[in-house]
């Protein structure tokens, strides 16, 4: 029964009926006795309503505090990633529950090995995450240029993503079970330079890895 309905019930004549049933065997119940019993019952019901309201208010306050804390951490992470992106020529895209950090993690044609430059950038990224959002979930997305077979490119993209994921879980000091690797291969909607591909340097924009920080999955 809702609090509003309880309060309506307290002032209703219907409340008299259960009490009358209890004292029906007594032929000489005085009005003041009946009013005393009614007052006691009303007070008891008010107490139950008050306790229920306080418990609900406590749960709402706790939940709001957790939501506010999560939003503050996400905002801090976004600010720091944006600042880092300005240094590394990276971009940050914010969605409802994720931040996509597009770092300049590019690979050579048909290659999936990390370079020293990759490691330096990942070290900076991991440091920001450890400080501001160590329990977030990070998905490493791997991509390729459009040359070659679909299955081969999906596997190549995954090798690139796995190389980054493994580094973050090891040298990067991030929690391994909160790191995932996926491959989009040569998926045309995600190509930076559609139709551009190697061998050689042509199509280098497509041979990359992106990092997605999922605060909803924390």
Backbone bond lengths (Angstrom), bond angles and torsions (degrees), N, CA, C in turn:
res aa  C-N    CA-C-N  psi(-1)  N-CA   C-N-CA  omega(-1)  CA-C   N-CA-C  phi
1 X - - - 1.467 - - 1.522 108.54 -
2 X 1.293 119.29 134.22 1.459 123.17 -178.13 1.519 110.21 -72.47
3 X 1.350 115.58 161.35 1.453 120.55 179.30 1.516 111.33 -61.64
4 X 1.345 116.79 -39.82 1.469 120.45 -179.67 1.523 111.04 -63.11
5 X 1.358 114.76 -41.01 1.463 118.47 -179.14 1.519 110.55 -68.26
6 X 1.377 117.11 -37.14 1.454 120.84 176.49 1.523 110.60 -59.38
7 X 1.331 115.77 -46.00 1.457 119.48 -177.28 1.522 111.07 -64.83
8 X 1.309 117.45 -36.41 1.456 120.92 176.72 1.526 110.27 -65.41
9 X 1.361 113.97 -38.67 1.459 119.10 -179.04 1.522 111.38 -66.53
10 X 1.336 116.25 -33.86 1.453 119.61 -177.98 1.520 112.58 -60.43
11 X 1.312 116.46 -36.38 1.464 120.28 -176.61 1.519 112.80 -94.95
12 X 1.324 117.62 6.34 1.461 121.32 -175.04 1.519 111.17 -89.79
13 X 1.328 117.71 144.22 1.470 120.79 175.42 1.514 112.25 -61.92
14 X 1.341 116.80 -20.23 1.461 119.53 -178.54 1.521 111.36 -62.49
15 X 1.318 117.08 -21.10 1.441 120.35 179.76 1.519 111.86 -66.46
16 X 1.306 116.66 -24.03 1.465 121.06 -179.26 1.515 110.91 -68.09
17 X 1.333 118.63 -33.03 1.462 121.95 -170.94 1.518 114.00 -59.59
18 X 1.381 119.88 -47.86 1.454 117.24 179.62 1.507 113.22 -61.85
19 X 1.329 116.98 -34.86 1.451 119.82 -178.63 1.520 110.42 -71.17
20 X 1.312 117.19 -39.47 1.464 120.48 177.94 1.507 110.04 -61.01
21 X 1.333 115.90 -38.73 1.455 119.60 179.71 1.515 110.59 -62.71
22 X 1.351 116.40 -35.36 1.449 120.18 -178.50 1.521 111.56 -71.08
23 X 1.330 117.03 -34.81 1.462 119.86 -174.77 1.525 111.69 -105.57
24 X 1.322 116.05 11.74 1.466 119.12 -175.65 1.514 113.00 -60.47
25 X 1.347 116.79 -25.69 1.467 119.26 -179.06 1.516 112.87 -77.81
26 X 1.313 117.10 -7.98 1.460 120.38 -179.46 1.519 109.39 -99.05
27 X 1.310 117.13 120.82 1.461 120.43 -173.40 1.518 112.16 -80.46
28 X 1.342 116.09 -17.22 1.459 117.16 -172.22 1.525 111.19 -125.55
29 X 1.346 117.39 53.23 1.466 121.68 176.82 1.523 108.09 -78.73
30 X 1.345 115.13 122.35 1.449 119.50 -178.88 1.536 110.28 -79.54
31 X 1.342 117.85 147.57 1.474 121.31 179.09 1.521 113.17 -54.50
32 X 1.351 116.17 -39.72 1.456 117.86 -178.33 1.526 111.72 -67.50
33 X 1.375 116.00 -32.07 1.461 118.63 176.54 1.536 110.97 -66.48
34 X 1.335 114.35 -43.07 1.457 119.32 179.17 1.533 110.80 -62.19
35 X 1.321 116.46 -42.86 1.469 119.95 179.76 1.519 111.26 -64.74
36 X 1.350 116.26 -36.25 1.468 120.28 177.97 1.516 110.73 -62.77
37 X 1.349 115.58 -44.39 1.467 119.79 178.84 1.526 110.83 -63.89
38 X 1.346 115.47 -42.40 1.469 119.52 179.13 1.538 110.77 -62.96
39 X 1.318 116.58 -42.39 1.452 120.31 -179.77 1.519 110.98 -63.03
40 X 1.328 116.66 -40.05 1.458 120.10 178.82 1.526 112.29 -64.24
41 X 1.348 114.09 -42.45 1.462 118.26 -179.96 1.511 110.90 -66.16
42 X 1.338 116.04 -41.80 1.464 119.40 178.00 1.536 111.11 -61.43
43 X 1.322 116.24 -41.07 1.463 120.06 -179.87 1.529 110.78 -64.59
44 X 1.339 115.44 -39.95 1.467 119.32 178.44 1.524 111.41 -62.28
45 X 1.340 115.44 -44.20 1.460 119.75 179.94 1.532 110.89 -65.43
46 X 1.346 115.63 -39.42 1.466 118.38 177.94 1.529 110.97 -62.57
47 X 1.328 115.91 -38.69 1.456 119.42 178.25 1.513 112.17 -62.53
48 X 1.355 116.62 -42.13 1.462 120.30 178.64 1.527 110.89 -63.97
49 X 1.341 115.48 -41.66 1.469 119.61 178.98 1.519 109.99 -62.99
50 X 1.352 116.70 -43.97 1.454 120.49 -177.84 1.527 111.10 -63.26
51 X 1.335 116.55 -43.29 1.458 120.02 178.52 1.518 111.53 -62.59
52 X 1.352 115.48 -41.00 1.458 119.35 178.89 1.520 111.69 -64.49
53 X 1.349 115.87 -42.05 1.463 119.70 178.42 1.522 110.95 -63.48
54 X 1.326 117.93 -41.52 1.453 121.43 -178.95 1.524 110.87 -65.60
55 X 1.349 116.48 -41.33 1.461 119.83 179.16 1.519 110.83 -63.94
56 X 1.339 115.78 -42.91 1.467 119.88 179.33 1.521 110.69 -64.49
57 X 1.325 116.43 -43.00 1.466 119.91 178.95 1.522 111.01 -62.16
58 X 1.333 116.57 -37.78 1.460 120.25 178.14 1.515 112.42 -64.34
59 X 1.338 115.68 -42.51 1.467 119.68 178.77 1.522 110.98 -65.23
60 X 1.341 116.49 -41.27 1.469 120.21 178.97 1.523 110.42 -63.42
61 X 1.337 117.07 -43.92 1.464 120.98 179.61 1.522 111.34 -62.01
62 X 1.342 115.85 -42.69 1.463 119.96 179.01 1.524 111.20 -62.71
63 X 1.325 116.21 -45.70 1.464 120.35 -179.94 1.523 110.99 -63.62
64 X 1.335 116.88 -42.31 1.458 119.86 179.64 1.521 111.04 -63.41
65 X 1.327 116.04 -38.21 1.455 119.55 178.04 1.519 111.80 -63.54
66 X 1.339 116.40 -40.54 1.460 120.12 179.02 1.525 110.86 -66.43
67 X 1.336 116.61 -40.76 1.465 120.52 178.68 1.521 110.35 -64.31
68 X 1.343 117.04 -45.00 1.456 120.73 179.94 1.529 110.90 -62.58
69 X 1.337 116.06 -40.10 1.459 119.80 179.23 1.514 111.75 -64.74
70 X 1.331 115.80 -41.58 1.468 120.26 178.53 1.520 110.54 -63.45
71 X 1.325 117.12 -43.57 1.466 120.65 179.85 1.525 110.65 -63.54
72 X 1.329 117.06 -39.84 1.460 120.24 -179.68 1.523 111.09 -64.94
73 X 1.328 116.43 -41.89 1.465 120.00 179.19 1.521 110.67 -65.90
74 X 1.324 116.84 -41.16 1.464 120.49 179.34 1.519 110.73 -63.98
75 X 1.338 116.45 -42.56 1.458 120.24 178.83 1.526 110.93 -62.84
76 X 1.333 116.65 -41.72 1.463 120.18 179.27 1.520 110.78 -64.26
77 X 1.335 116.22 -42.62 1.459 119.86 178.37 1.521 111.07 -62.49
78 X 1.332 116.69 -42.87 1.462 119.93 179.82 1.528 110.47 -62.80
79 X 1.309 117.21 -42.28 1.468 119.76 179.53 1.523 111.21 -61.35
80 X 1.344 115.79 -44.72 1.455 118.72 -178.19 1.522 111.87 -69.72
81 X 1.325 117.68 -37.90 1.462 120.26 177.52 1.530 110.43 -66.83
82 X 1.325 116.36 -37.53 1.463 119.51 177.21 1.524 110.51 -63.86
83 X 1.329 115.94 -42.43 1.465 119.84 177.99 1.530 110.41 -63.92
84 X 1.337 116.20 -42.31 1.458 119.98 177.19 1.521 110.82 -64.88
85 X 1.333 115.83 -39.37 1.458 119.64 179.07 1.512 112.79 -61.05
86 X 1.336 116.62 -34.76 1.461 120.06 178.02 1.520 110.98 -65.35
87 X 1.330 116.18 -32.93 1.461 120.11 178.70 1.529 111.59 -76.58
88 X 1.329 116.21 -36.34 1.471 120.42 -172.69 1.522 113.11 -101.50
89 X 1.300 117.57 6.27 1.462 121.32 -176.70 1.530 110.66 60.76
90 X 1.331 115.54 44.64 1.457 122.36 178.12 1.525 109.26 -113.34
91 X 1.327 116.39 165.50 1.464 121.05 178.26 1.516 109.59 -125.08
92 X 1.344 115.88 153.85 1.455 122.64 177.73 1.525 108.41 -120.25
93 X 1.323 116.34 126.70 1.462 121.69 175.28 1.527 107.74 -113.12
94 X 1.338 116.73 127.26 1.463 119.83 179.99 1.523 109.21 -104.96
95 X 1.333 114.63 129.02 1.455 121.93 175.10 1.527 107.78 -116.80
96 X 1.320 117.41 -172.57 1.469 119.85 -173.81 1.527 112.04 -58.85
97 X 1.312 118.08 -46.15 1.454 120.97 -176.67 1.527 113.26 -126.27
98 X 1.325 118.57 9.62 1.449 120.64 -176.88 1.525 111.43 -139.60
99 X 1.325 114.45 157.05 1.454 123.07 169.71 1.529 106.78 -120.83
100 X 1.320 117.76 123.74 1.468 120.02 176.53 1.523 108.19 -100.39
101 X 1.330 115.14 121.35 1.463 121.24 -179.17 1.526 107.54 -105.40
102 X 1.311 115.12 107.88 1.461 120.93 -177.88 1.520 109.39 -93.16
103 X 1.330 115.79 87.83 1.452 121.22 179.34 1.526 109.96 -83.56
104 X 1.323 117.63 157.31 1.468 120.36 176.86 1.524 111.69 -77.69
105 X 1.335 115.67 59.48 1.466 121.14 177.98 1.522 108.54 -95.56
106 X 1.293 116.45 83.98 1.464 121.91 -176.45 1.530 109.68 -106.64
107 X 1.331 114.78 149.88 1.458 121.75 -176.80 1.528 110.66 -118.99
108 X 1.319 114.56 154.82 1.451 119.51 174.71 1.517 110.85 -70.41
109 X 1.304 116.30 166.87 1.461 121.31 -179.16 1.520 110.46 -59.27
110 X 1.339 116.32 124.93 1.463 124.30 178.67 1.534 112.19 60.77
111 X 1.333 117.27 29.00 1.463 120.60 -179.89 1.528 110.61 -118.94
112 X 1.345 115.66 153.31 1.463 120.67 179.46 1.521 111.81 -139.02
113 X 1.325 117.66 11.33 1.460 121.08 -178.00 1.524 110.42 -87.91
114 X 1.340 114.78 141.48 1.458 120.12 177.63 1.529 110.18 -77.36
115 X 1.316 115.22 142.49 1.459 121.27 175.67 1.522 109.28 -100.29
116 X 1.315 116.94 172.76 1.459 120.86 177.47 1.525 110.52 -63.09
117 X 1.335 116.80 -36.50 1.467 120.12 177.71 1.528 110.72 -63.55
118 X 1.338 116.99 -39.96 1.469 120.56 176.37 1.526 109.92 -58.59
119 X 1.329 116.17 -47.60 1.468 121.04 -175.68 1.527 111.15 -63.03
120 X 1.298 117.35 -39.34 1.461 120.00 179.06 1.528 111.44 -63.69
121 X 1.334 116.56 -42.97 1.466 119.84 178.98 1.521 110.97 -67.43
122 X 1.331 117.28 -41.71 1.463 120.57 179.86 1.523 110.90 -65.91
123 X 1.317 117.26 -33.86 1.457 120.68 177.75 1.530 110.58 -63.75
124 X 1.322 116.96 -41.01 1.461 121.07 177.14 1.530 110.42 -64.68
125 X 1.315 116.49 -44.45 1.470 121.43 179.79 1.522 110.44 -61.82
126 X 1.336 117.09 -48.54 1.460 121.00 -178.38 1.520 110.96 -61.44
127 X 1.342 117.65 -36.15 1.452 120.11 178.75 1.517 112.32 -63.36
128 X 1.318 117.52 -40.44 1.470 121.29 177.93 1.526 110.40 -65.06
129 X 1.335 116.90 -44.77 1.460 120.46 -178.58 1.528 110.65 -64.61
130 X 1.319 118.04 -44.02 1.470 120.91 179.88 1.525 110.99 -59.77
131 X 1.313 116.89 -37.56 1.471 119.87 -176.80 1.512 112.85 -77.57
132 X 1.329 117.56 -38.87 1.461 120.03 -170.55 1.526 114.78 -107.57
133 X 1.330 118.19 -20.56 1.468 117.89 -175.85 1.523 109.82 -161.51
134 X 1.318 117.07 62.91 1.463 121.51 -172.76 1.530 113.43 -66.63
135 X 1.338 118.07 -20.95 1.464 119.54 -177.08 1.529 113.15 -103.74
136 X 1.329 117.35 17.55 1.465 119.25 176.34 1.532 109.78 -77.05
137 X 1.316 116.01 167.27 1.461 121.76 175.12 1.524 108.58 -102.73
138 X 1.322 115.98 132.54 1.466 120.97 -178.51 1.524 109.19 -118.24
139 X 1.319 115.72 126.85 1.456 121.40 175.04 1.519 108.43 -107.73
140 X 1.325 115.68 125.00 1.462 121.67 177.58 1.528 107.46 -95.39
141 X 1.323 116.57 119.02 1.461 121.93 -177.73 1.526 109.75 -102.36
142 X 1.330 116.18 126.27 1.458 120.72 179.71 1.524 111.67 -105.69
143 X 1.346 116.19 142.67 1.470 122.25 -177.71 1.524 110.40 -136.01
144 X 1.324 115.32 160.32 1.460 121.80 176.86 1.528 108.95 -135.24
145 X 1.338 115.43 172.37 1.463 117.68 170.74 1.534 107.59 -84.39
146 X 1.343 118.62 172.03 1.468 120.67 -170.22 1.527 115.97 -83.67
147 X 1.302 119.03 6.12 1.455 118.44 178.42 1.532 109.39 -82.15
148 X 1.326 117.11 146.27 1.457 120.55 -179.60 1.518 112.12 94.80
149 X 1.351 115.59 175.93 1.460 121.33 -178.07 1.518 112.85 -75.55
150 X 1.322 116.45 156.33 1.462 122.01 -178.52 1.523 111.34 -61.27
151 X 1.343 117.22 -47.91 1.462 120.62 -178.07 1.522 111.52 -65.91
152 X 1.331 115.84 -40.00 1.469 118.82 178.80 1.523 110.18 -62.37
153 X 1.311 116.89 -44.40 1.458 120.37 -178.96 1.522 112.27 -67.68
154 X 1.328 115.88 -33.32 1.465 117.81 176.36 1.527 109.73 -65.13
155 X 1.322 116.79 -40.93 1.465 120.58 178.41 1.524 111.17 -67.35
156 X 1.343 117.36 -39.50 1.455 121.06 178.62 1.527 110.80 -64.93
157 X 1.328 116.57 -43.30 1.459 119.92 177.06 1.514 111.84 -60.56
158 X 1.331 116.64 -37.22 1.463 120.35 179.50 1.523 110.81 -69.52
159 X 1.326 118.01 -37.60 1.462 119.94 177.16 1.527 110.66 -61.68
160 X 1.312 116.61 -40.51 1.459 120.40 177.42 1.537 111.18 -63.68
161 X 1.332 115.40 -46.06 1.469 119.53 179.84 1.526 111.35 -64.48
162 X 1.330 116.97 -39.89 1.465 120.65 -179.55 1.522 111.40 -66.81
163 X 1.333 116.55 -34.94 1.463 119.05 178.29 1.525 110.38 -62.32
164 X 1.323 116.93 -42.02 1.462 121.05 179.00 1.520 110.54 -70.12
165 X 1.341 116.88 -43.95 1.466 120.16 -179.80 1.523 110.75 -59.13
166 X 1.331 116.78 -45.24 1.464 120.98 -178.86 1.535 110.74 -62.59
167 X 1.317 117.61 -38.79 1.464 119.81 179.73 1.528 110.48 -66.83
168 X 1.324 117.14 -43.64 1.465 120.37 179.51 1.519 111.55 -62.92
169 X 1.339 117.16 -36.67 1.461 121.08 -179.47 1.528 111.47 -75.27
170 X 1.334 117.38 -23.93 1.451 121.61 -179.54 1.508 111.86 -98.88
171 X 1.331 115.87 -91.58 1.463 120.71 -178.59 1.525 113.06 -60.78
172 X 1.342 116.92 -30.04 1.461 120.37 -178.49 1.510 114.08 -74.18
173 X 1.329 118.02 -18.13 1.454 121.66 176.30 1.513 115.50 71.56
174 X 1.346 117.85 20.44 1.465 120.35 178.55 1.523 109.93 -93.61
175 X 1.330 116.36 157.88 1.464 121.80 -176.62 1.522 110.65 -68.21
176 X 1.326 116.10 121.40 1.456 120.75 -174.48 1.507 114.88 -60.26
177 X 1.346 117.52 -38.34 1.464 118.92 -176.74 1.526 112.46 -77.79
178 X 1.325 117.48 -1.12 1.463 121.30 173.90 1.525 111.39 -108.17
179 X 1.325 115.68 15.56 1.462 121.25 177.77 1.522 109.28 -117.82
180 X 1.325 116.83 130.92 1.462 121.62 179.80 1.521 109.22 -128.59
181 X 1.317 115.80 153.06 1.462 121.21 177.35 1.524 108.40 -126.22
182 X 1.322 116.53 130.68 1.464 121.90 176.90 1.521 108.50 -134.77
183 X 1.322 116.22 159.68 1.462 120.53 178.62 1.520 110.44 -126.12
184 X 1.323 115.44 134.43 1.453 121.80 171.87 1.521 111.02 -107.35
185 X 1.334 115.67 0.46 1.454 120.00 175.96 1.515 112.60 50.87
186 X 1.319 114.54 -125.62 1.460 120.81 -178.02 1.528 112.27 -100.15
187 X 1.333 117.79 22.65 1.466 121.63 -176.97 1.524 110.49 -48.48
188 X 1.307 116.42 117.42 1.468 121.04 -172.70 1.528 114.37 -59.42
189 X 1.364 120.24 -36.06 1.470 118.00 -179.94 1.529 113.33 -64.89
190 X 1.336 117.10 -18.42 1.464 120.27 -176.93 1.521 113.21 -105.72
191 X 1.322 118.17 4.58 1.460 120.24 178.09 1.529 110.01 -71.75
192 X 1.321 116.33 135.16 1.454 121.29 176.86 1.526 109.84 -77.25
193 X 1.318 115.63 -40.55 1.470 121.50 179.80 1.525 108.28 -125.78
194 X 1.325 118.44 86.31 1.472 121.65 -176.51 1.535 111.66 -54.92
195 X 1.335 114.80 132.63 1.454 120.63 177.21 1.513 114.82 84.11
196 X 1.331 118.09 -14.08 1.462 121.30 -178.98 1.527 110.05 -84.97
197 X 1.342 116.61 132.42 1.464 119.51 -178.58 1.525 109.92 -159.19
198 X 1.365 114.08 165.41 1.462 120.80 176.97 1.529 110.40 -85.06
199 X 1.333 116.01 -165.99 1.467 127.73 9.41 1.523 113.60 -65.24
200 X 1.300 114.58 165.56 1.446 120.03 -178.07 1.516 110.93 92.63
201 X 1.315 116.32 -165.37 1.456 121.14 -175.22 1.523 113.11 -81.86
202 X 1.313 117.50 -16.46 1.448 120.08 -178.22 1.527 110.60 -62.56
203 X 1.328 116.37 132.79 1.463 121.09 -179.21 1.511 114.14 83.64
204 X 1.343 117.07 14.36 1.462 120.48 -178.33 1.523 112.71 -59.69
205 X 1.350 117.89 -28.77 1.474 120.63 -178.14 1.534 111.92 -62.51
206 X 1.338 115.76 -26.31 1.465 119.51 -176.84 1.529 113.28 -84.20
207 X 1.316 117.56 -20.22 1.467 121.59 -175.39 1.530 108.27 -91.77
208 X 1.313 116.34 84.53 1.465 119.67 -167.50 1.529 111.98 -147.95
209 X 1.325 113.05 177.80 1.463 122.68 173.23 1.534 107.52 -134.08
210 X 1.335 117.47 139.69 1.469 122.77 174.69 1.524 108.31 -119.86
211 X 1.318 116.63 152.83 1.462 122.22 -178.57 1.530 109.50 -116.13
212 X 1.319 116.28 126.78 1.460 121.49 -178.52 1.525 108.39 -114.82
213 X 1.336 115.94 119.23 1.468 122.09 179.69 1.522 107.69 -96.54
214 X 1.331 116.15 117.06 1.464 121.76 -175.71 1.509 109.73 -105.30
215 X 1.341 117.77 101.34 1.468 119.72 178.40 1.519 111.37 -81.08
216 X 1.316 119.26 -23.23 1.448 119.74 174.42 1.488 113.09 -67.12
217 X 1.375 118.51 -24.93 1.447 123.20 -179.66 1.490 114.28 -89.40
218 X 1.388 115.36 4.33 1.464 118.02 -177.48 1.501 109.59 -73.78
